[in-house]
Amino acid sequence: MSDAADTYPLWLGPQPLVLASGSRTRFDLLIAAGIPVEVFPADLDERAYTATLGLTGACADRLAVHLARGKALSVARNRPDRYVLGADQTLACEGVMLYKPLDRKAAREQLLFMSGKTHHLHSAVAIARNAKVLIRFV
């Protein structure tokens, strides 16, 4: 019995998809879907990039798309004619943007802040080629 990815491949490109991320989870998801992948993590300072955008927690979905776009473009510029996937997630709670905690104390504070409240996790992707974003969504 063959796997669906073998019968109906999702990736028809002549070269593997470039993943602009060092995320093992993203890599594993693409491989499990039958998509050949090369990993080239984006060199993007997310906090500095975020500061230049001036977006707040109320715009967490837009921020996720901007970060995915920024990652895809930063890698696509150095890999002509390759399809590059950038991805990111943002988390907001009551209009406050939450970032990866730097230590256990910060993690505890975030969890206490979010306790009993609704939070929103936004996942976004962008695909770029030749320094142009072809598609992006959240």
N, C-alpha and C positions, 0 to 999 in steps of 0.2 A: 504494500500500500504506500503510495507516495504522499508526501506532504503537500498541502495546498500551495505553499510558496514555490515548490518545485514545478507544479503543474501550471500555475498562473503567477509567474513572477511579478512582483510589484515594481521591480527596478529593471528598466530596459536600457539604461545608459551604458556607453562603452567603458566607462570608468566608474569605480565605486563612488558613492555619495561621500562628501567630505563633511564630517561632523565637527563643528566649531565648538567643541566642548570636551572636557575630560571626564564627563559624567559616565560612570560605569553603567548606571541604570539606563541612560539614553542609548548607549552603545548596545547593551543587551536587548533592548526593545527592538531596535532596528534589525539586529542580527536575527532575532526570533521571527521577525516579519519577512525574513528572506532577502533583506536589502544589504548588499555589500557596502562596507563602511571603512573609511580611513579617518583616523582621529587626528585633528590639528586644533588643540584648544586655542580659543581666542585670547589674545593679549589685550584684555579690556578691563580697566579698573572700574568695576561696576558702581562703586559709591561715588567716585569722581564724575563718571559719566551721568549718573542719576542727578547729581547736584547741578550739572549744566542744563538739565531739562526743566528744572523747577517744578516738577510734578509732586503732588501730595498723595497721601493715602487714598483720597477720594478718586484719584486717577490711576490706581494700581494696575488696572487692565491696560491702559495706554503705556504705562511704564514697562510692563512685561513685553509688549510688542516692540517698544523702542530698544530694550536691551537685547532681545532676540535679533532684531535688525542690525544693531551695532556689532554684535558678535559675528553674524553671517558676513557682513561687509568687511570687517577687519581681516577675516581669513580669505574671502573671495578676491580681495585685491592682490593677493600673492599667489593665487592659484587660478590663472586664466583658463577659461572654458570649462571649469569644473562647477558642478552644482554643490553649493555649500548650505548646510542646515545649521541655523543658529536657534537656540531655544533658551527660555528662561521662565522663571516663576516669580511672582510677587505675592506677598501676604499683607493684608491690611485688616485692621480691626478698629472699628469706630473712627474711621478716617485717619488712623495713624498707620504709617508704613512700618512694617516690622522686617528686620534684616536677620541674617544668620547671626545668632549670638556669638560673641567672642569667647565666652567662657561659661562655666556651669552657673555662676551667679547671674549672669545676664540671661541665660536660658530660663532659670527659675523665675526671674522677674517678668519675662515675657509670658510664660505660662500663667503666672498669677494675674497678669494684666488681662489675658484672654479668657480666663476662667469665667464661665457662665455667660459669655458674650458670643455673638455671631461674628465670625471672621470670614474673609473671602480670599481664596487662593486662586490666582490667575496664572494659567499656563499659556505660553505663546511660542510660536515658531515663525521663522522667516527663512525663505530659501532665496539665495542670491547666486548670481552668475555674472562674471565679468564686471564686478563692482556695481551691479544693478540688482535691486530687490525685485524678484519676480512674483512672490506671493508672501503674504504675512497674515496671520490670524491669531486670535486668542480664544 
